[in-house]
Amino acid sequence: HVDPDSLVRRTREAEAPAWDPALFVTDAQATVGLPGDSLAEVVRDLLATHAADARLVSSALGAAELADLPYEDLEGHQTGHPCIFVNKGRLGFSAADAARYTPEARGAFHLVWIAVHPDLGGFQSMADTERHGLLARELDEDQRSGFAAAVRARGGDPDAFLWMPVHPFQWDEVVAPLFASEIALGTVVRLGPSRDRYRPFQSIRTLMNLDRPDRLNVKVPLMIRN
């Protein structure tokens, strides 16, 4: 542990308390050998981490309160990876995304379900997991019927197409713009939102089901990075 009052920034002109780690990284750029683009990303990660930590501090609970929280609420009070001090950079998230899709936001959102032509994907699982049975456990019967109708409306076979959940950020930022041709051709079909609400664990792309805890956690691709 370091006494924060013992940290000082000295220049030729003056001496002042050293409270800004982003300024320290900038001062140390030449010594450390950081190229300009790497320096910019480190500073951005630091600032994003500070904003996330400020959100955590503003609603911090005592140990006794934390001890009684269910895991889905406790996860939103964790402080991130203990060995990486820029552990909440999340390059790619806007401020609005961070306020909605991060564990410390403690919010809830719906996934986007899509169906993909079998030429574009495959199903893999453990030996005792079967694709249609998995969908039957994760989606209500009337919702499965609606999703199947959406595939048929685009000329596809609902049993042959692969159904999968997508993070709403990933749909907006990656799937919709980069797979526009496949969407237009009907080899990728947007089925609709999940009925259940989800909240992220600390890993951001691993999600817990808030409305049906008996259903599986979901791990989805998410094109952000630290």
N, C-alpha and C positions, 0 to 999 in steps of 0.2 A: 504494500500500500504506500502511496506517495502523498505527502502533504501538498495539496495544490498551491498553497501560498509559498512553497519553496521553489516553484518553477518561475524562472525569470528569462525574459528575452532581452538580450543586450545588442545594441547597435553602436556605431561610432558616436551617435548623437545622444543616446538616452538608454535608460534601463526601465523596463516595464513588466508588470505581471504577464506571464505567458499562459493565456487561457484558451487560445484558438489552435487546435491541432491542424486545421487546414492551412493556417499560416506557417506552422512548423514544417509541414510537408513542402510548402513552397520555398521556405528558407533553405531546406535541406536538399532541394532538387539536385544541385550540382554535386554535392557530397555523395548522395545516394546513387546518382547516375540515372535519374528518371528522365526519359524523353518526354517531350511536351505533351504528346497525346496520352501517355500513361499518367502523367501528373494530373491532367484534366480529369481523367476518370477516377483517380484516387480522391481528388477533392470533391468530385460530385458524389462518390460513394460515402465519403465522410459526412457531407451535408445531409444526404438522404437518411443516413443512419442517425444523425442528431435529431432530425425531425421525427423519426419513428420513436427514438428514445424519449423525446419530449412528450409524445402522446402517451407512452407508458408511464412516465413519471407523474403526469397530470392526473392519472386515475389509479395510482399505486395503492395496493391494499397491504394491511399488516399480515404477519405470518399466520396469526390465528384465523383470519378470514380466508386466506389462501388455502389453509389446510382443509377447510370445509367445502371448497368449491368442487363441483363436478368437473371431470377432465375437460369437457368441451369449453368451459369458462376459464379453467386454470391455464389452458394453452395460450389464451390471449394475454396472459400476464407474464409469460416467459420473456427473457431478455435476449434470446438468440444464442448463436454459437459462442461458447465462452472463450474460445481461443482466437477468434477473429474480431478485431475491434471495428471493422467496417462490415458488420454482418447483416446490414439491412440496406445495402446499396440499391439492389433491384433495378438495374439499368433497363429502361424500357417502360417502367411504370410512371405515369403522370401523378401529380398530387391527388387528383380525383381517384385514380386507380388505387393508390396507396390507402386512401381513406375507405375503400370498399373491399379490397381483395387481400389485405394483410391480416395476420393473426391479431396484432395489437388493435386493429379497428373493431374486432369482435362483432363483425356484422354477419350477414347471411346473404347468399345469392343463389340463383338457379343456374344449373349447367345447361348447355345447349346440346341437344342430341342430334346427331347426324347419321345418315346411312351412306355407306361407301360401297361402290361396285367391287365385286370380288377380285377384279383385275388390279385394284388399287390397294389392297390390303389383305391381311390374313388373320386368323384367330389362333391364338396359342394359349394353353392353360395347363394346369396340373391335371393328372390323369382322371381325377374324380370330378372334374368340372366340365359340364357340357354347355354349349353356347346358348341354346334356346332355354334351357333350365335356368341359366344365370340371368337372362333377361326377364324371365317370368318372376324371379325373386326380387329383381331390382325395379321393375315397372309394373304398375297396376294393369289389370287386364284391359280396361277400357282405353287406357293410354297406349298400350301395345296395338290395339285395333286402329286407333287414330294414326299412329306412326306407320302402320302397314298400309293404310289408305293413302298416306302421303307419298310413299314409295311407288305404289301402283299408279298414282296420278302422274308421275313422271316417267312412266313406262318401265319401271323396274320390278323385279321379283322380290318381295319383302323377305322371303326365306333365304334367298341367295345373298342379298346385300348384307353387309356387316354394320350393325348398329353400335354406335359408340358415343360416350359423352365427351364434350369439349368444354374447356374453360371459356367463359364468355369473353375474356380478354383475348384469348387465342383465336376465337372466332372472328372478332373484329379486326385484330391486327395481322393475322396470318392466313387463316383459312379463307375468309371471304375475299380478300384482295388477291391472294396468290393462287387460289384454286378457282378463280372466276370462270375459267373455261370449263372445268369439270362440273361446276354448279350449273352453268348454262346448258351443258350437254345432258345433265341428269345423272351423271355417274357419282356425284356427291349431292345428297339431298338433305336439306335442313328439315328436320322432323318437328322441332319445337323445344320449348324449355322443359327442364325437369320439373316434376311436381314437387319434389322434396327440395328443401333448402340445405345449402352446404356452407361450411366454414373451414378455412385452412388451418392446418397444423403449422408448426414453425418452418417446415420445409416448403411452405407456400403452395406447392403443386400437389400436395397430398391433402385430401379434403375429407372431413367427417360429415355424415348425414345427421342433421339436427332434428329432422322430423321423424325419421325412422332409424333410430340407432341400431336396430337389428340388421339393417342392410349394411353392405360393405363400405369401407372407406374407398375412395376413388383417387387414383394417381394419374394425373393428366400432363401432357406436354405443355410447357409454358415458356415462351420465347423471351425471357428476361434473364439477367445474369448479375452476379456480384463480381 
